Amino acid sequence: MSSSVDKGQLEVGARTGKLADYYEGNYSQASYKVLKPAELTRYTQEKLTLMRNEVFARYGYTFSKNEKLRLYFTKKEWYQAEKVSLDLVLTPIEKKNLLTIQSGEAQATLAK
């Protein structure tokens, strides 16, 4: 059996699909694509905060110290809160993007 997977697609077993469809949430690109600082300038500080925390939410982070984020993600159908060590599950792309997003948040805050 021969199959072909195009660039930007993911093969899981016999099923193929776009990476964007594999990750849940509004900012799925933060988990599969290295983000450039220039790409983030169109987002507000609030949206960047959601983008950064959505990465954690996909792994079940509980947001026990931030009620606003806990309530926001609890409303998402895909979110399942569970205790998890994020250092063990975050991918290199996600770790890089988290730093880039944090920098974008700081710049957006200064621009206010």
DAWOCOR-V868505 format. One record per residue. N is the residue number from 1. RES is the residue in three letters. BURIAL is # if it has 16 or more other ideal C-beta (glycine too) atoms within 10 Angstrom, else .. Layout:
BEGIN
N|RES|BURIAL ; N|RES|BURIAL
END
This chain:
BEGIN
1|MET|. ; 2|SER|. ; 3|SER|. ; 4|SER|. ; 5|VAL|. ; 6|ASP|. ; 7|LYS|. ; 8|GLY|. ; 9|GLN|. ; 10|LEU|. ; 11|GLU|. ; 12|VAL|. ; 13|GLY|. ; 14|ALA|. ; 15|ARG|. ; 16|THR|. ; 17|GLY|. ; 18|LYS|. ; 19|LEU|. ; 20|ALA|. ; 21|ASP|. ; 22|TYR|. ; 23|TYR|# ; 24|GLU|. ; 25|GLY|# ; 26|ASN|. ; 27|TYR|# ; 28|SER|# ; 29|GLN|# ; 30|ALA|# ; 31|SER|# ; 32|TYR|# ; 33|LYS|. ; 34|VAL|. ; 35|LEU|# ; 36|LYS|. ; 37|PRO|. ; 38|ALA|. ; 39|GLU|. ; 40|LEU|# ; 41|THR|. ; 42|ARG|. ; 43|TYR|# ; 44|THR|. ; 45|GLN|# ; 46|GLU|. ; 47|LYS|# ; 48|LEU|# ; 49|THR|# ; 50|LEU|# ; 51|MET|# ; 52|ARG|# ; 53|ASN|# ; 54|GLU|# ; 55|VAL|# ; 56|PHE|# ; 57|ALA|# ; 58|ARG|# ; 59|TYR|# ; 60|GLY|. ; 61|TYR|# ; 62|THR|. ; 63|PHE|# ; 64|SER|. ; 65|LYS|. ; 66|ASN|. ; 67|GLU|. ; 68|LYS|. ; 69|LEU|# ; 70|ARG|# ; 71|LEU|. ; 72|TYR|# ; 73|PHE|# ; 74|THR|. ; 75|LYS|. ; 76|LYS|. ; 77|GLU|. ; 78|TRP|. ; 79|TYR|# ; 80|GLN|. ; 81|ALA|. ; 82|GLU|. ; 83|LYS|. ; 84|VAL|. ; 85|SER|. ; 86|LEU|. ; 87|ASP|. ; 88|LEU|. ; 89|VAL|. ; 90|LEU|# ; 91|THR|. ; 92|PRO|. ; 93|ILE|# ; 94|GLU|# ; 95|LYS|. ; 96|LYS|. ; 97|ASN|# ; 98|LEU|# ; 99|LEU|. ; 100|THR|# ; 101|ILE|# ; 102|GLN|. ; 103|SER|. ; 104|GLY|# ; 105|GLU|# ; 106|ALA|. ; 107|GLN|. ; 108|ALA|# ; 109|THR|. ; 110|LEU|. ; 111|ALA|. ; 112|LYS|.
END
